[in-house]
Amino acid sequence: MLKQRVITALILVAFLLPALAAPQVWPFAMLSLLLIGAAGWEWARLNAVTGAPAVALGLVLAAFCGAALWAGWGEKPPGMIWWAAVLVWVLGGAYAIRGGPTAWPQIPQPVRLVLGLALLWTAWLALTAAKTIGVNFILSTFCLVWAADIAAYFGGRALGKRKLALAISPGKSWEGVWSGMLGALVLVAFWLWLDTAFKMDSLSIYTRLHDRFGAIGLVLVVVFLCAMSVVGDLFESLVKRSAGAKDSSALLPGHGGVLDRVDALLPVFPIAMALVTV
């Protein structure tokens, strides 16, 4: 299993890094479009749509992403999209987590399908817009989620006692959440130094937030983004638990599916874009 995980991760990195490094936005946009289209297929399957209809929904999502790119929204998307995503993730995420896996199937299937595909489309648009700002910006946002996730894992294993959401994800603890936030803040301090010590292609998300909201505001925003990454993770977990699935699919050997790898990123990127463009 570990060997599979490592090989899959190396293959993904081999495609991701050149796409990020390309001066044009389209290589990264097309790569992420393929992944988001696959995530749309997974979302359909988790909500009781199988076979050709599930594939069709994934293709429809990819087509909408392509249409947004053709319309120029990859570089200049309407700002209201980010704030709509903030509203849905904050209020809708809290509602879904409070209801848990048993309440999710009670929502009409068309509503669940449209909601998930819309959130995936918005996340793809935010990823593409972040790439247009610069590699340093998008990498710093990626690393915020990854650092919080890694710190939460080790902090939860070492200190975890109080369960965060037992009915949704029994392995997560409040101690893991606090550890993740602390790990993210350590990363922020390091990256702020990087921005001043080296000439980057763009400012990181941390410097931009610091310039807009000050030091205290930066800390509060980072804590909020970490919390929303947990919401994204829990949301996907409750949908999988409701569907009786361990993973969103087996597309990524050793890792599960695309949704399993991007769930925490889905709310963070649109919210980050809302905050840096406010």
LOLUMDO-765299 format. One record per residue (C-alpha): chain; y, z, x. Coordinates in nm, 4 decimals. Layout:
<nodes>
{chaine = A&y = Y&z = Z&x = X};
...
</nodes>
This chain:
<nodes>
{chaine = A&y = 0.0000&z = 0.0000&x = 0.0000};
{chaine = A&y = 0.2450&z = 0.0898&x = 0.2793};
{chaine = A&y = 0.1666&z = -0.2355&x = 0.4603};
{chaine = A&y = 0.2346&z = -0.4317&x = 0.1411};
{chaine = A&y = 0.5647&z = -0.2501&x = 0.0878};
{chaine = A&y = 0.6799&z = -0.3207&x = 0.4410};
{chaine = A&y = 0.5830&z = -0.6901&x = 0.4307};
{chaine = A&y = 0.7532&z = -0.7413&x = 0.0935};
{chaine = A&y = 1.0655&z = -0.5591&x = 0.2115};
{chaine = A&y = 1.0845&z = -0.7709&x = 0.5270};
{chaine = A&y = 1.0532&z = -1.0923&x = 0.3262};
{chaine = A&y = 1.3292&z = -0.9823&x = 0.0889};
{chaine = A&y = 1.5559&z = -0.8869&x = 0.3786};
{chaine = A&y = 1.4859&z = -1.2229&x = 0.5457};
{chaine = A&y = 1.6314&z = -1.3957&x = 0.2393};
{chaine = A&y = 1.9034&z = -1.1402&x = 0.1604};
{chaine = A&y = 2.0764&z = -1.1136&x = 0.4972};
{chaine = A&y = 2.1455&z = -1.4883&x = 0.5452};
{chaine = A&y = 2.2669&z = -1.5100&x = 0.1851};
{chaine = A&y = 2.5049&z = -1.2191&x = 0.2431};
{chaine = A&y = 2.6250&z = -1.3565&x = 0.5752};
{chaine = A&y = 2.7006&z = -1.7038&x = 0.4359};
{chaine = A&y = 3.0764&z = -1.7634&x = 0.4022};
{chaine = A&y = 3.0266&z = -1.9216&x = 0.0594};
{chaine = A&y = 2.9324&z = -1.7115&x = -0.2405};
{chaine = A&y = 2.6773&z = -1.9512&x = -0.3898};
{chaine = A&y = 2.3748&z = -1.8715&x = -0.1619};
{chaine = A&y = 2.3891&z = -1.5045&x = -0.2567};
{chaine = A&y = 2.4727&z = -1.5881&x = -0.6178};
{chaine = A&y = 2.1691&z = -1.8169&x = -0.6494};
{chaine = A&y = 1.9332&z = -1.5708&x = -0.4792};
{chaine = A&y = 2.0475&z = -1.2851&x = -0.7005};
{chaine = A&y = 2.0329&z = -1.5191&x = -1.0027};
{chaine = A&y = 1.6621&z = -1.5799&x = -0.9385};
{chaine = A&y = 1.5991&z = -1.2068&x = -0.9125};
{chaine = A&y = 1.7992&z = -1.1266&x = -1.2247};
{chaine = A&y = 1.6175&z = -1.4003&x = -1.4155};
{chaine = A&y = 1.2885&z = -1.2387&x = -1.3127};
{chaine = A&y = 1.4275&z = -0.9020&x = -1.4222};
{chaine = A&y = 1.5094&z = -1.0572&x = -1.7611};
{chaine = A&y = 1.1468&z = -1.1668&x = -1.7947};
{chaine = A&y = 1.0351&z = -0.8127&x = -1.7073};
{chaine = A&y = 1.2769&z = -0.6658&x = -1.9605};
{chaine = A&y = 1.1358&z = -0.8871&x = -2.2343};
{chaine = A&y = 0.7798&z = -0.7799&x = -2.1515};
{chaine = A&y = 0.8767&z = -0.4115&x = -2.1546};
{chaine = A&y = 1.0138&z = -0.4636&x = -2.5042};
{chaine = A&y = 0.7021&z = -0.6245&x = -2.6530};
{chaine = A&y = 0.7820&z = -0.9908&x = -2.5849};
{chaine = A&y = 0.5063&z = -1.1631&x = -2.3900};
{chaine = A&y = 0.3966&z = -1.5074&x = -2.2749};
{chaine = A&y = 0.6253&z = -1.8087&x = -2.3065};
{chaine = A&y = 0.8958&z = -1.6265&x = -2.5095};
{chaine = A&y = 0.9375&z = -1.3728&x = -2.2272};
{chaine = A&y = 0.9704&z = -1.6531&x = -1.9728};
{chaine = A&y = 1.2210&z = -1.8258&x = -2.2002};
{chaine = A&y = 1.4381&z = -1.5136&x = -2.2191};
{chaine = A&y = 1.4382&z = -1.4886&x = -1.8407};
{chaine = A&y = 1.5448&z = -1.8526&x = -1.8186};
{chaine = A&y = 1.8166&z = -1.7994&x = -2.0801};
{chaine = A&y = 1.9548&z = -1.5097&x = -1.8765};
{chaine = A&y = 1.9520&z = -1.7213&x = -1.5600};
{chaine = A&y = 2.1273&z = -2.0018&x = -1.7495};
{chaine = A&y = 2.4033&z = -1.7657&x = -1.8644};
{chaine = A&y = 2.4471&z = -1.6487&x = -1.5049};
{chaine = A&y = 2.4705&z = -2.0097&x = -1.3906};
{chaine = A&y = 2.7251&z = -2.0874&x = -1.6618};
{chaine = A&y = 2.9406&z = -1.7936&x = -1.5494};
{chaine = A&y = 2.9234&z = -1.9172&x = -1.1904};
{chaine = A&y = 3.0190&z = -2.2705&x = -1.2976};
{chaine = A&y = 3.3134&z = -2.1298&x = -1.4976};
{chaine = A&y = 3.4481&z = -1.9541&x = -1.1867};
{chaine = A&y = 3.3697&z = -1.6043&x = -1.3074};
{chaine = A&y = 3.1888&z = -1.5284&x = -0.9839};
{chaine = A&y = 3.5275&z = -1.5078&x = -0.8121};
{chaine = A&y = 3.7576&z = -1.4139&x = -1.0999};
{chaine = A&y = 3.5657&z = -1.2567&x = -1.3879};
{chaine = A&y = 3.7537&z = -1.1119&x = -1.6859};
{chaine = A&y = 3.8288&z = -0.7477&x = -1.6057};
{chaine = A&y = 3.7387&z = -0.6344&x = -1.9569};
{chaine = A&y = 3.3717&z = -0.7081&x = -1.8778};
{chaine = A&y = 3.3626&z = -0.4204&x = -1.6301};
{chaine = A&y = 3.5146&z = -0.1736&x = -1.8724};
{chaine = A&y = 3.2766&z = -0.2791&x = -2.1488};
{chaine = A&y = 2.9898&z = -0.2124&x = -1.9062};
{chaine = A&y = 3.1356&z = 0.1302&x = -1.8213};
{chaine = A&y = 3.1474&z = 0.2196&x = -2.1893};
{chaine = A&y = 2.7923&z = 0.1030&x = -2.2569};
{chaine = A&y = 2.6422&z = 0.2725&x = -1.9524};
{chaine = A&y = 2.8206&z = 0.6056&x = -1.9977};
{chaine = A&y = 2.7834&z = 0.6440&x = -2.3737};
{chaine = A&y = 2.4727&z = 0.4327&x = -2.4287};
{chaine = A&y = 2.2970&z = 0.5751&x = -2.1243};
{chaine = A&y = 2.3570&z = 0.9306&x = -2.2407};
{chaine = A&y = 2.2338&z = 0.8402&x = -2.5911};
{chaine = A&y = 1.9168&z = 0.6707&x = -2.4635};
{chaine = A&y = 1.8268&z = 0.9496&x = -2.2202};
{chaine = A&y = 1.8868&z = 1.2143&x = -2.4841};
{chaine = A&y = 1.6548&z = 1.0309&x = -2.7254};
{chaine = A&y = 1.3885&z = 0.9763&x = -2.4608};
{chaine = A&y = 1.0903&z = 0.7397&x = -2.4658};
{chaine = A&y = 0.9971&z = 0.8130&x = -2.8279};
{chaine = A&y = 1.3378&z = 0.7148&x = -2.9663};
{chaine = A&y = 1.3684&z = 0.3862&x = -2.7752};
{chaine = A&y = 1.1192&z = 0.1817&x = -2.9870};
{chaine = A&y = 1.3040&z = 0.2891&x = -3.3021};
{chaine = A&y = 1.5986&z = 0.0713&x = -3.2012};
{chaine = A&y = 1.5501&z = -0.2795&x = -3.3473};
{chaine = A&y = 1.3839&z = -0.5083&x = -3.0960};
{chaine = A&y = 1.6575&z = -0.7776&x = -3.1026};
{chaine = A&y = 1.9176&z = -0.5107&x = -3.0207};
{chaine = A&y = 1.7101&z = -0.3842&x = -2.7273};
{chaine = A&y = 1.6577&z = -0.7343&x = -2.5943};
{chaine = A&y = 2.0221&z = -0.8389&x = -2.6180};
{chaine = A&y = 2.1444&z = -0.5092&x = -2.4734};
{chaine = A&y = 1.9179&z = -0.5309&x = -2.1700};
{chaine = A&y = 1.9925&z = -0.8963&x = -2.0994};
{chaine = A&y = 2.3669&z = -0.8328&x = -2.1345};
{chaine = A&y = 2.3500&z = -0.5423&x = -1.8888};
{chaine = A&y = 2.1533&z = -0.7533&x = -1.6421};
{chaine = A&y = 2.4044&z = -1.0391&x = -1.6753};
{chaine = A&y = 2.6945&z = -0.8013&x = -1.6172};
{chaine = A&y = 2.5242&z = -0.6518&x = -1.3117};
{chaine = A&y = 2.4665&z = -1.0002&x = -1.1679};
{chaine = A&y = 2.8300&z = -1.0898&x = -1.2277};
{chaine = A&y = 2.9402&z = -0.7690&x = -1.0535};
{chaine = A&y = 2.7143&z = -0.8406&x = -0.7559};
{chaine = A&y = 2.8597&z = -1.1902&x = -0.7229};
{chaine = A&y = 3.2171&z = -1.0639&x = -0.7547};
{chaine = A&y = 3.1482&z = -0.7983&x = -0.4920};
{chaine = A&y = 3.0226&z = -1.0663&x = -0.2534};
{chaine = A&y = 3.3480&z = -1.2591&x = -0.2937};
{chaine = A&y = 3.5399&z = -0.9497&x = -0.1796};
{chaine = A&y = 3.3416&z = -0.9294&x = 0.1420};
{chaine = A&y = 3.0175&z = -0.8342&x = 0.3128};
{chaine = A&y = 3.1449&z = -0.4899&x = 0.4134};
{chaine = A&y = 3.2410&z = -0.4175&x = 0.0543};
{chaine = A&y = 2.9121&z = -0.5200&x = -0.1038};
{chaine = A&y = 2.7010&z = -0.3566&x = 0.1686};
{chaine = A&y = 2.8887&z = -0.0284&x = 0.1360};
{chaine = A&y = 2.8169&z = -0.0300&x = -0.2378};
{chaine = A&y = 2.4497&z = -0.1093&x = -0.1841};
{chaine = A&y = 2.4222&z = 0.1666&x = 0.0751};
{chaine = A&y = 2.5851&z = 0.4215&x = -0.1547};
{chaine = A&y = 2.2944&z = 0.3837&x = -0.3978};
{chaine = A&y = 2.0318&z = 0.3660&x = -0.1243};
{chaine = A&y = 2.1650&z = 0.6725&x = 0.0598};
{chaine = A&y = 2.1768&z = 0.8736&x = -0.2629};
{chaine = A&y = 1.8227&z = 0.7663&x = -0.3501};
{chaine = A&y = 1.6813&z = 0.8533&x = -0.0061};
{chaine = A&y = 1.8593&z = 1.1884&x = 0.0105};
{chaine = A&y = 1.7493&z = 1.2693&x = -0.3450};
{chaine = A&y = 1.3867&z = 1.1931&x = -0.2571};
{chaine = A&y = 1.3751&z = 1.4200&x = 0.0454};
{chaine = A&y = 1.5947&z = 1.6876&x = -0.1107};
{chaine = A&y = 1.3832&z = 1.6893&x = -0.4251};
{chaine = A&y = 1.0593&z = 1.7191&x = -0.2290};
{chaine = A&y = 1.1927&z = 2.0052&x = -0.0186};
{chaine = A&y = 1.3964&z = 2.1977&x = -0.2758};
{chaine = A&y = 1.3110&z = 2.0609&x = -0.6207};
{chaine = A&y = 1.2362&z = 2.3286&x = -0.8803};
{chaine = A&y = 1.4379&z = 2.2528&x = -1.1931};
{chaine = A&y = 1.3222&z = 1.9327&x = -1.3619};
{chaine = A&y = 1.5908&z = 1.6816&x = -1.4505};
{chaine = A&y = 1.4217&z = 1.4919&x = -1.7355};
{chaine = A&y = 1.0600&z = 1.5985&x = -1.7662};
{chaine = A&y = 0.9752&z = 1.3660&x = -2.0566};
{chaine = A&y = 1.1147&z = 1.0617&x = -1.8735};
{chaine = A&y = 1.0555&z = 1.1119&x = -1.5012};
{chaine = A&y = 0.8634&z = 1.4305&x = -1.4143};
{chaine = A&y = 0.9224&z = 1.3905&x = -1.0413};
{chaine = A&y = 1.3012&z = 1.4128&x = -1.0553};
{chaine = A&y = 1.4823&z = 1.7440&x = -1.0153};
{chaine = A&y = 1.8389&z = 1.8699&x = -1.0291};
{chaine = A&y = 1.8089&z = 1.9705&x = -0.6650};
{chaine = A&y = 1.7249&z = 1.6081&x = -0.5851};
{chaine = A&y = 2.0365&z = 1.4913&x = -0.7698};
{chaine = A&y = 2.2621&z = 1.7299&x = -0.5756};
{chaine = A&y = 2.0952&z = 1.6272&x = -0.2495};
{chaine = A&y = 2.1556&z = 1.2626&x = -0.3326};
{chaine = A&y = 2.5235&z = 1.3245&x = -0.3968};
{chaine = A&y = 2.5564&z = 1.5169&x = -0.0706};
{chaine = A&y = 2.3818&z = 1.2383&x = 0.1199};
{chaine = A&y = 2.6166&z = 0.9816&x = -0.0343};
{chaine = A&y = 2.9234&z = 1.1841&x = 0.0658};
{chaine = A&y = 2.7978&z = 1.2024&x = 0.4246};
{chaine = A&y = 2.7639&z = 0.8234&x = 0.4190};
{chaine = A&y = 3.1187&z = 0.7924&x = 0.2818};
{chaine = A&y = 3.2618&z = 0.9935&x = 0.5714};
{chaine = A&y = 3.0739&z = 0.7784&x = 0.8218};
{chaine = A&y = 3.1802&z = 0.4522&x = 0.6585};
{chaine = A&y = 3.5463&z = 0.5547&x = 0.6436};
{chaine = A&y = 3.5271&z = 0.5991&x = 1.0199};
{chaine = A&y = 3.3612&z = 0.2573&x = 1.0545};
{chaine = A&y = 3.6464&z = 0.0945&x = 0.8645};
{chaine = A&y = 3.8996&z = 0.2357&x = 1.1108};
{chaine = A&y = 3.6939&z = 0.1964&x = 1.4287};
{chaine = A&y = 3.5839&z = -0.1649&x = 1.3787};
{chaine = A&y = 3.7400&z = -0.4771&x = 1.2360};
{chaine = A&y = 3.5401&z = -0.5693&x = 0.9277};
{chaine = A&y = 3.5605&z = -0.8777&x = 0.7092};
{chaine = A&y = 3.6805&z = -0.6581&x = 0.4220};
{chaine = A&y = 3.7521&z = -0.2982&x = 0.3326};
{chaine = A&y = 3.4555&z = -0.0933&x = 0.2145};
{chaine = A&y = 3.4444&z = 0.0411&x = -0.1375};
{chaine = A&y = 3.5184&z = 0.3865&x = 0.0053};
{chaine = A&y = 3.8439&z = 0.2873&x = 0.1741};
{chaine = A&y = 3.9540&z = 0.1019&x = -0.1367};
{chaine = A&y = 3.8814&z = 0.4027&x = -0.3572};
{chaine = A&y = 4.0524&z = 0.6362&x = -0.1090};
{chaine = A&y = 4.3630&z = 0.4177&x = -0.1082};
{chaine = A&y = 4.3709&z = 0.4146&x = -0.4884};
{chaine = A&y = 4.2720&z = 0.7691&x = -0.5792};
{chaine = A&y = 4.3137&z = 0.9807&x = -0.2646};
{chaine = A&y = 4.0537&z = 1.1985&x = -0.0939};
{chaine = A&y = 3.9716&z = 1.4175&x = -0.3930};
{chaine = A&y = 3.9581&z = 1.1173&x = -0.6234};
{chaine = A&y = 3.7226&z = 0.9421&x = -0.3808};
{chaine = A&y = 3.4838&z = 1.2376&x = -0.3828};
{chaine = A&y = 3.4878&z = 1.2546&x = -0.7627};
{chaine = A&y = 3.4282&z = 0.8805&x = -0.7988};
{chaine = A&y = 3.1392&z = 0.8835&x = -0.5488};
{chaine = A&y = 2.9782&z = 1.1751&x = -0.7335};
{chaine = A&y = 3.0230&z = 0.9851&x = -1.0595};
{chaine = A&y = 2.8692&z = 0.6663&x = -0.9162};
{chaine = A&y = 2.5722&z = 0.8679&x = -0.7862};
{chaine = A&y = 2.5276&z = 1.0195&x = -1.1306};
{chaine = A&y = 2.5340&z = 0.6740&x = -1.2884};
{chaine = A&y = 2.2723&z = 0.5497&x = -1.0412};
{chaine = A&y = 2.0495&z = 0.8299&x = -1.1715};
{chaine = A&y = 2.1247&z = 0.7174&x = -1.5284};
{chaine = A&y = 2.0160&z = 0.3638&x = -1.4395};
{chaine = A&y = 1.6947&z = 0.4945&x = -1.2862};
{chaine = A&y = 1.6162&z = 0.7199&x = -1.5830};
{chaine = A&y = 1.6980&z = 0.4467&x = -1.8325};
{chaine = A&y = 1.4465&z = 0.2074&x = -1.6821};
{chaine = A&y = 1.1906&z = 0.4881&x = -1.6543};
{chaine = A&y = 1.2172&z = 0.5743&x = -2.0233};
{chaine = A&y = 1.1785&z = 0.2074&x = -2.1209};
{chaine = A&y = 0.8665&z = 0.1795&x = -1.9035};
{chaine = A&y = 0.7264&z = 0.5048&x = -2.0394};
{chaine = A&y = 0.7929&z = 0.3849&x = -2.3939};
{chaine = A&y = 0.6022&z = 0.0638&x = -2.3150};
{chaine = A&y = 0.3209&z = 0.2512&x = -2.1412};
{chaine = A&y = 0.3887&z = 0.0697&x = -1.8140};
{chaine = A&y = 0.3830&z = 0.2165&x = -1.4639};
{chaine = A&y = 0.5903&z = -0.0668&x = -1.3140};
{chaine = A&y = 0.8149&z = -0.3304&x = -1.4671};
{chaine = A&y = 0.5803&z = -0.5963&x = -1.3226};
{chaine = A&y = 0.3807&z = -0.6790&x = -1.0090};
{chaine = A&y = 0.6186&z = -0.9445&x = -0.8755};
{chaine = A&y = 0.6967&z = -0.7475&x = -0.5589};
{chaine = A&y = 0.3679&z = -0.6312&x = -0.4022};
{chaine = A&y = 0.3844&z = -0.2664&x = -0.3093};
{chaine = A&y = 0.7149&z = -0.2192&x = -0.4925};
{chaine = A&y = 0.6375&z = -0.3072&x = -0.8536};
{chaine = A&y = 0.8897&z = -0.5329&x = -1.0212};
{chaine = A&y = 1.2488&z = -0.6387&x = -0.9716};
{chaine = A&y = 1.3738&z = -0.3854&x = -1.2253};
{chaine = A&y = 1.1975&z = -0.1104&x = -1.0319};
{chaine = A&y = 1.4072&z = -0.1985&x = -0.7270};
{chaine = A&y = 1.7450&z = -0.2602&x = -0.8905};
{chaine = A&y = 1.7518&z = -0.0084&x = -1.1769};
{chaine = A&y = 1.9920&z = 0.2308&x = -0.9997};
{chaine = A&y = 2.2189&z = -0.0592&x = -0.8982};
{chaine = A&y = 2.2647&z = -0.1951&x = -1.2511};
{chaine = A&y = 2.5313&z = 0.0528&x = -1.3671};
{chaine = A&y = 2.6862&z = 0.1168&x = -1.0247};
{chaine = A&y = 2.8142&z = -0.2320&x = -0.9429};
{chaine = A&y = 3.0000&z = -0.3012&x = -1.2715};
{chaine = A&y = 3.1505&z = 0.0494&x = -1.2666};
{chaine = A&y = 3.2496&z = 0.0081&x = -0.9012};
{chaine = A&y = 3.4203&z = -0.3220&x = -0.9831};
{chaine = A&y = 3.6054&z = -0.1588&x = -1.2715};
{chaine = A&y = 3.7333&z = 0.1183&x = -1.0452};
{chaine = A&y = 3.8448&z = -0.0983&x = -0.7540};
{chaine = A&y = 4.0231&z = -0.3451&x = -0.9828};
{chaine = A&y = 4.1851&z = -0.0914&x = -1.2168};
</nodes>
